[in-house]
């Protein structure tokens, strides 16, 4: 049982570290803020720590404790970075309306469309060298239009929720924010794919 718990915990920690690496490489702060993987890993580590303590699995107890403390430190830093006082006492009374409006615009009315075909073609055309370098699957996810739309949704939602404007969210403002975020996505994608292709060619 000890080995099963330890292997599961270490596998979760490895997935968490890969997720962190992806956020950092892609400067994806919104995904970092919205992810609950840190809290989930802390919960699992606490549970396994309790089991290890009761079963006198001292090595596993040490591993679980270290993981809990390390990830808690990450979570504390994330909260500090986000300045999340508003989570506990939201000073923006129109925040819920902004969130609901964004859900409607993005996912019910399908007002916004992301076209990543240019970048998908680059990834597909270079599939072999990207696979040889272990970069292909990650880049397929990177250019996934749903994931990109979700990222822009989070950015627009965050801006509108914390706008100083009173009353209902302005769809024209949302349109402008979407356009700005989309162009930023394209700018970063141009640079990121170029960098990843250069890295992949080293393995060719």
ZADO-1210 file (C-alpha; in nm, 4 decimals, padded with zeros to 6 digits):
<atoms>
<atom x="00.0000" y="00.0000" z="00.0000" code="UNK" pos="1"/>
<atom x="00.2846" y="00.2380" z="00.0829" code="UNK" pos="2"/>
<atom x="00.4344" y="00.2026" z="-00.2652" code="UNK" pos="3"/>
<atom x="00.0971" y="00.2602" z="-00.4332" code="UNK" pos="4"/>
<atom x="00.0363" y="00.5794" z="-00.2349" code="UNK" pos="5"/>
<atom x="00.3899" y="00.7042" z="-00.2934" code="UNK" pos="6"/>
<atom x="00.3779" y="00.6367" z="-00.6677" code="UNK" pos="7"/>
<atom x="00.0405" y="00.8082" z="-00.6998" code="UNK" pos="8"/>
<atom x="00.1568" y="01.1119" z="-00.5050" code="UNK" pos="9"/>
<atom x="00.4782" y="01.1450" z="-00.7054" code="UNK" pos="10"/>
<atom x="00.2855" y="01.1072" z="-01.0324" code="UNK" pos="11"/>
<atom x="00.0498" y="01.3887" z="-00.9296" code="UNK" pos="12"/>
<atom x="00.3469" y="01.6034" z="-00.8322" code="UNK" pos="13"/>
<atom x="00.5107" y="01.5391" z="-01.1694" code="UNK" pos="14"/>
<atom x="00.1928" y="01.6432" z="-01.3555" code="UNK" pos="15"/>
<atom x="00.1715" y="01.9546" z="-01.1409" code="UNK" pos="16"/>
<atom x="00.5344" y="02.0470" z="-01.2216" code="UNK" pos="17"/>
<atom x="00.4714" y="01.9960" z="-01.5950" code="UNK" pos="18"/>
<atom x="00.1685" y="02.2227" z="-01.5706" code="UNK" pos="19"/>
<atom x="00.3754" y="02.4876" z="-01.3917" code="UNK" pos="20"/>
<atom x="00.6434" y="02.4619" z="-01.6576" code="UNK" pos="21"/>
<atom x="00.3823" y="02.5109" z="-01.9297" code="UNK" pos="22"/>
<atom x="00.2442" y="02.8233" z="-01.7568" code="UNK" pos="23"/>
<atom x="00.5915" y="02.9697" z="-01.7240" code="UNK" pos="24"/>
<atom x="00.7021" y="02.8897" z="-02.0786" code="UNK" pos="25"/>
<atom x="00.3850" y="03.0367" z="-02.2275" code="UNK" pos="26"/>
<atom x="00.3465" y="03.3240" z="-01.9795" code="UNK" pos="27"/>
<atom x="-00.0068" y="03.1969" z="-01.9220" code="UNK" pos="28"/>
<atom x="-00.1037" y="03.3729" z="-01.6005" code="UNK" pos="29"/>
<atom x="-00.4786" y="03.3278" z="-01.6488" code="UNK" pos="30"/>
<atom x="-00.4423" y="02.9488" z="-01.6690" code="UNK" pos="31"/>
<atom x="-00.2246" y="02.9575" z="-01.3584" code="UNK" pos="32"/>
<atom x="-00.4828" y="03.1638" z="-01.1704" code="UNK" pos="33"/>
<atom x="-00.7780" y="02.9473" z="-01.2746" code="UNK" pos="34"/>
<atom x="-00.6112" y="02.6125" z="-01.2106" code="UNK" pos="35"/>
<atom x="-00.6982" y="02.4228" z="-00.8926" code="UNK" pos="36"/>
<atom x="-00.4208" y="02.1663" z="-00.9357" code="UNK" pos="37"/>
<atom x="-00.2234" y="02.3203" z="-00.6498" code="UNK" pos="38"/>
<atom x="-00.5131" y="02.2894" z="-00.4047" code="UNK" pos="39"/>
<atom x="-00.5914" y="01.9378" z="-00.5258" code="UNK" pos="40"/>
<atom x="-00.2312" y="01.8261" z="-00.4781" code="UNK" pos="41"/>
<atom x="-00.2183" y="01.9798" z="-00.1307" code="UNK" pos="42"/>
<atom x="-00.5360" y="01.7897" z="-00.0397" code="UNK" pos="43"/>
<atom x="-00.3957" y="01.4600" z="-00.1644" code="UNK" pos="44"/>
<atom x="-00.0637" y="01.5200" z="00.0134" code="UNK" pos="45"/>
<atom x="-00.2432" y="01.5931" z="00.3417" code="UNK" pos="46"/>
<atom x="-00.4497" y="01.2748" z="00.3129" code="UNK" pos="47"/>
<atom x="-00.1457" y="01.0596" z="00.2333" code="UNK" pos="48"/>
<atom x="00.0479" y="01.2283" z="00.5134" code="UNK" pos="49"/>
<atom x="-00.2251" y="01.1260" z="00.7579" code="UNK" pos="50"/>
<atom x="-00.2261" y="00.7672" z="00.6322" code="UNK" pos="51"/>
<atom x="00.1542" y="00.7546" z="00.6472" code="UNK" pos="52"/>
<atom x="00.1548" y="00.8875" z="01.0031" code="UNK" pos="53"/>
<atom x="-00.1012" y="00.6332" z="01.1233" code="UNK" pos="54"/>
<atom x="00.0774" y="00.3479" z="00.9445" code="UNK" pos="55"/>
<atom x="00.4259" y="00.4574" z="01.0539" code="UNK" pos="56"/>
<atom x="00.5456" y="00.5000" z="00.6926" code="UNK" pos="57"/>
<atom x="00.8147" y="00.7499" z="00.7832" code="UNK" pos="58"/>
<atom x="00.9669" y="00.7904" z="00.4355" code="UNK" pos="59"/>
<atom x="00.6251" y="00.8491" z="00.2797" code="UNK" pos="60"/>
<atom x="00.5381" y="01.0892" z="00.5618" code="UNK" pos="61"/>
<atom x="00.8465" y="01.2954" z="00.4789" code="UNK" pos="62"/>
<atom x="00.7729" y="01.2976" z="00.1056" code="UNK" pos="63"/>
<atom x="00.4084" y="01.3988" z="00.1541" code="UNK" pos="64"/>
<atom x="00.5000" y="01.6707" z="00.4025" code="UNK" pos="65"/>
<atom x="00.7607" y="01.8213" z="00.1697" code="UNK" pos="66"/>
<atom x="00.5224" y="01.8196" z="-00.1265" code="UNK" pos="67"/>
<atom x="00.2488" y="01.9813" z="00.0824" code="UNK" pos="68"/>
<atom x="00.4818" y="02.2580" z="00.2007" code="UNK" pos="69"/>
<atom x="00.6310" y="02.3189" z="-00.1454" code="UNK" pos="70"/>
<atom x="00.2941" y="02.3428" z="-00.3187" code="UNK" pos="71"/>
<atom x="00.1457" y="02.5522" z="-00.0377" code="UNK" pos="72"/>
<atom x="00.4305" y="02.7975" z="-00.0939" code="UNK" pos="73"/>
<atom x="00.3396" y="02.8090" z="-00.4649" code="UNK" pos="74"/>
<atom x="-00.0249" y="02.8666" z="-00.3775" code="UNK" pos="75"/>
<atom x="00.0591" y="03.1443" z="-00.1322" code="UNK" pos="76"/>
<atom x="00.2693" y="03.3128" z="-00.4003" code="UNK" pos="77"/>
<atom x="-00.0111" y="03.2794" z="-00.6548" code="UNK" pos="78"/>
<atom x="-00.2585" y="03.4410" z="-00.4178" code="UNK" pos="79"/>
<atom x="-00.0133" y="03.7217" z="-00.3488" code="UNK" pos="80"/>
<atom x="00.0453" y="03.7724" z="-00.7219" code="UNK" pos="81"/>
<atom x="-00.3239" y="03.7868" z="-00.7941" code="UNK" pos="82"/>
<atom x="-00.3931" y="04.0222" z="-00.5036" code="UNK" pos="83"/>
<atom x="-00.7010" y="03.8192" z="-00.4314" code="UNK" pos="84"/>
<atom x="-00.8554" y="04.0212" z="-00.1511" code="UNK" pos="85"/>
<atom x="-01.1609" y="04.0492" z="-00.3780" code="UNK" pos="86"/>
<atom x="-01.2173" y="03.6731" z="-00.3550" code="UNK" pos="87"/>
<atom x="-01.3126" y="03.7106" z="00.0102" code="UNK" pos="88"/>
<atom x="-01.4833" y="04.0498" z="-00.0100" code="UNK" pos="89"/>
<atom x="-01.5519" y="04.1516" z="-00.3671" code="UNK" pos="90"/>
<atom x="-01.5436" y="04.5322" z="-00.4016" code="UNK" pos="91"/>
<atom x="-01.6933" y="04.5027" z="-00.7528" code="UNK" pos="92"/>
<atom x="-02.0696" y="04.4466" z="-00.7166" code="UNK" pos="93"/>
<atom x="-02.1119" y="04.4012" z="-01.0929" code="UNK" pos="94"/>
<atom x="-01.8581" y="04.1152" z="-01.1083" code="UNK" pos="95"/>
<atom x="-02.1186" y="03.8376" z="-01.1278" code="UNK" pos="96"/>
<atom x="-02.3023" y="04.0159" z="-01.4077" code="UNK" pos="97"/>
<atom x="-01.9772" y="04.0537" z="-01.6014" code="UNK" pos="98"/>
<atom x="-01.8993" y="03.6836" z="-01.5577" code="UNK" pos="99"/>
<atom x="-02.2470" y="03.5761" z="-01.6721" code="UNK" pos="100"/>
<atom x="-02.2352" y="03.8144" z="-01.9683" code="UNK" pos="101"/>
<atom x="-01.8990" y="03.6723" z="-02.0780" code="UNK" pos="102"/>
<atom x="-02.0338" y="03.3176" z="-02.0577" code="UNK" pos="103"/>
<atom x="-02.3241" y="03.4209" z="-02.2802" code="UNK" pos="104"/>
<atom x="-02.1097" y="03.6064" z="-02.5344" code="UNK" pos="105"/>
<atom x="-01.8352" y="03.3462" z="-02.5574" code="UNK" pos="106"/>
<atom x="-02.0204" y="03.0157" z="-02.5234" code="UNK" pos="107"/>
<atom x="-02.3926" y="03.0669" z="-02.5828" code="UNK" pos="108"/>
<atom x="-02.3980" y="03.3272" z="-02.8592" code="UNK" pos="109"/>
<atom x="-02.0567" y="03.2192" z="-02.9962" code="UNK" pos="110"/>
<atom x="-01.9848" y="03.5849" z="-03.0611" code="UNK" pos="111"/>
<atom x="-01.6088" y="03.5312" z="-03.0645" code="UNK" pos="112"/>
<atom x="-01.4095" y="03.3055" z="-03.2945" code="UNK" pos="113"/>
<atom x="-01.0431" y="03.2146" z="-03.2775" code="UNK" pos="114"/>
<atom x="-00.8611" y="03.1057" z="-03.5925" code="UNK" pos="115"/>
<atom x="-00.5416" y="02.9132" z="-03.5200" code="UNK" pos="116"/>
<atom x="-00.5271" y="02.7431" z="-03.8616" code="UNK" pos="117"/>
<atom x="-00.1988" y="02.9172" z="-03.9506" code="UNK" pos="118"/>
<atom x="-00.0318" y="02.7727" z="-03.6427" code="UNK" pos="119"/>
<atom x="-00.1958" y="02.4310" z="-03.6733" code="UNK" pos="120"/>
<atom x="-00.0513" y="02.4048" z="-04.0238" code="UNK" pos="121"/>
<atom x="00.2973" y="02.4896" z="-03.8961" code="UNK" pos="122"/>
<atom x="00.2677" y="02.2177" z="-03.6315" code="UNK" pos="123"/>
<atom x="00.1282" y="01.9623" z="-03.8790" code="UNK" pos="124"/>
<atom x="00.3908" y="02.0418" z="-04.1439" code="UNK" pos="125"/>
<atom x="00.6664" y="01.9819" z="-03.8889" code="UNK" pos="126"/>
<atom x="00.5069" y="01.6858" z="-03.7123" code="UNK" pos="127"/>
<atom x="00.8020" y="01.4495" z="-03.7533" code="UNK" pos="128"/>
<atom x="01.0751" y="01.6734" z="-03.6160" code="UNK" pos="129"/>
<atom x="00.8471" y="01.7978" z="-03.3389" code="UNK" pos="130"/>
<atom x="00.7666" y="01.4414" z="-03.2346" code="UNK" pos="131"/>
<atom x="01.1351" y="01.3501" z="-03.2400" code="UNK" pos="132"/>
<atom x="01.2001" y="01.6411" z="-03.0039" code="UNK" pos="133"/>
<atom x="00.9062" y="01.5525" z="-02.7788" code="UNK" pos="134"/>
<atom x="00.7327" y="01.8833" z="-02.8539" code="UNK" pos="135"/>
<atom x="00.4487" y="01.7806" z="-03.0823" code="UNK" pos="136"/>
<atom x="00.1737" y="01.6942" z="-02.8322" code="UNK" pos="137"/>
<atom x="00.2397" y="02.0082" z="-02.6288" code="UNK" pos="138"/>
<atom x="00.2195" y="02.2296" z="-02.9364" code="UNK" pos="139"/>
<atom x="-00.1007" y="02.0615" z="-03.0521" code="UNK" pos="140"/>
<atom x="-00.2519" y="02.1666" z="-02.7220" code="UNK" pos="141"/>
<atom x="-00.0953" y="02.5120" z="-02.7526" code="UNK" pos="142"/>
<atom x="-00.2712" y="02.5813" z="-03.0855" code="UNK" pos="143"/>
<atom x="-00.6019" y="02.4232" z="-02.9847" code="UNK" pos="144"/>
<atom x="-00.8670" y="02.6850" z="-03.0633" code="UNK" pos="145"/>
<atom x="-01.0912" y="02.5931" z="-02.7701" code="UNK" pos="146"/>
<atom x="-00.8045" y="02.6303" z="-02.5242" code="UNK" pos="147"/>
<atom x="-00.7104" y="02.9655" z="-02.6776" code="UNK" pos="148"/>
<atom x="-01.0717" y="03.0841" z="-02.6637" code="UNK" pos="149"/>
<atom x="-01.0917" y="02.9774" z="-02.2989" code="UNK" pos="150"/>
<atom x="-00.7759" y="03.1739" z="-02.2242" code="UNK" pos="151"/>
<atom x="-00.9134" y="03.4887" z="-02.3880" code="UNK" pos="152"/>
<atom x="-01.2454" y="03.4394" z="-02.2095" code="UNK" pos="153"/>
<atom x="-01.0646" y="03.4402" z="-01.8756" code="UNK" pos="154"/>
<atom x="-00.8710" y="03.7553" z="-01.9636" code="UNK" pos="155"/>
<atom x="-01.1787" y="03.9448" z="-02.0849" code="UNK" pos="156"/>
<atom x="-01.3866" y="03.8230" z="-01.7908" code="UNK" pos="157"/>
<atom x="-01.1170" y="03.9289" z="-01.5457" code="UNK" pos="158"/>
<atom x="-01.0938" y="04.2769" z="-01.7002" code="UNK" pos="159"/>
<atom x="-01.4707" y="04.3314" z="-01.7011" code="UNK" pos="160"/>
<atom x="-01.5211" y="04.1907" z="-01.3518" code="UNK" pos="161"/>
<atom x="-01.2696" y="04.4361" z="-01.2118" code="UNK" pos="162"/>
<atom x="-01.3618" y="04.7346" z="-01.4213" code="UNK" pos="163"/>
<atom x="-01.4479" y="05.0526" z="-01.2349" code="UNK" pos="164"/>
<atom x="-01.7520" y="05.0992" z="-01.4606" code="UNK" pos="165"/>
<atom x="-02.0876" y="05.0588" z="-01.2884" code="UNK" pos="166"/>
<atom x="-02.3875" y="04.8813" z="-01.4376" code="UNK" pos="167"/>
<atom x="-02.4127" y="04.6146" z="-01.7047" code="UNK" pos="168"/>
<atom x="-02.0979" y="04.5062" z="-01.8897" code="UNK" pos="169"/>
<atom x="-02.0488" y="04.6762" z="-02.2240" code="UNK" pos="170"/>
<atom x="-02.0312" y="04.4323" z="-02.5162" code="UNK" pos="171"/>
<atom x="-01.8390" y="04.6903" z="-02.7205" code="UNK" pos="172"/>
<atom x="-01.5730" y="04.6998" z="-02.4494" code="UNK" pos="173"/>
<atom x="-01.5686" y="04.3185" z="-02.4510" code="UNK" pos="174"/>
<atom x="-01.5194" y="04.3237" z="-02.8294" code="UNK" pos="175"/>
<atom x="-01.2220" y="04.5567" z="-02.7919" code="UNK" pos="176"/>
<atom x="-01.0695" y="04.3477" z="-02.5157" code="UNK" pos="177"/>
<atom x="-01.1140" y="04.0319" z="-02.7217" code="UNK" pos="178"/>
<atom x="-00.9407" y="04.1901" z="-03.0203" code="UNK" pos="179"/>
<atom x="-00.6459" y="04.3036" z="-02.8080" code="UNK" pos="180"/>
<atom x="-00.6084" y="03.9640" z="-02.6396" code="UNK" pos="181"/>
<atom x="-00.6352" y="03.7774" z="-02.9709" code="UNK" pos="182"/>
<atom x="-00.3611" y="03.9850" z="-03.1303" code="UNK" pos="183"/>
<atom x="-00.1436" y="03.9235" z="-02.8258" code="UNK" pos="184"/>
<atom x="-00.2085" y="03.5487" z="-02.8600" code="UNK" pos="185"/>
<atom x="-00.0993" y="03.5627" z="-03.2229" code="UNK" pos="186"/>
<atom x="00.2111" y="03.7656" z="-03.1390" code="UNK" pos="187"/>
<atom x="00.3172" y="03.5168" z="-02.8731" code="UNK" pos="188"/>
<atom x="00.2342" y="03.2200" z="-03.0977" code="UNK" pos="189"/>
<atom x="00.4582" y="03.3535" z="-03.3750" code="UNK" pos="190"/>
<atom x="00.7498" y="03.3809" z="-03.1340" code="UNK" pos="191"/>
<atom x="00.6798" y="03.0582" z="-02.9465" code="UNK" pos="192"/>
<atom x="00.6444" y="02.8375" z="-03.2535" code="UNK" pos="193"/>
<atom x="00.9576" y="02.9836" z="-03.4068" code="UNK" pos="194"/>
<atom x="01.1476" y="02.9112" z="-03.0870" code="UNK" pos="195"/>
<atom x="01.0097" y="02.5567" z="-03.0599" code="UNK" pos="196"/>
<atom x="01.0926" y="02.4781" z="-03.4223" code="UNK" pos="197"/>
<atom x="01.4471" y="02.5990" z="-03.3735" code="UNK" pos="198"/>
<atom x="01.4733" y="02.3742" z="-03.0691" code="UNK" pos="199"/>
<atom x="01.3256" y="02.0785" z="-03.2598" code="UNK" pos="200"/>
<atom x="01.5704" y="02.1163" z="-03.5477" code="UNK" pos="201"/>
<atom x="01.8532" y="02.0502" z="-03.3052" code="UNK" pos="202"/>
<atom x="01.7189" y="01.6931" z="-03.2767" code="UNK" pos="203"/>
<atom x="01.6734" y="01.6456" z="-03.6517" code="UNK" pos="204"/>
</atoms>
